[in-house]
Amino acid sequence: MAWNLDDSRPIWPQIKDILTKDIVSGKYEMGGQFPTVRELAETAKVNRNTMQRALSELENDGLVISNRTAGRTVTMDEKLLQEIRGNIAKQNIEAFKSEMASLGFTIDQVITMMTEGDK
């Protein structure tokens, strides 16, 4: 996994965003075992406390469930996953539209460019 972390904002929210996308995209199976803090911290090359903070936020969002003796598992709430997935898509679309507008493109021009790219 590529952990493209940067200094533009705190690390733990970046980790949370990456793991959220991985969960809603199906990289981690619903109801499946989620990697441990130690495993994730090692692969991301971050402090375990930083990773724990990100995982705590994922728990607060309902994406992972902490089981005292069995570690963490991914939620089985498909509706929640679809909702978060849709929100991420909307954010990305808005950012894209804003960037295209800053370059002087109208929505119609962008749509034309996108559909012509498929041909």
Helices and strands as residue ranges (DSSP letters): H 11-24, E 33-34, H 37-44, H 48-60, E 64-67, E 71-74, H 78-102, H 107-116
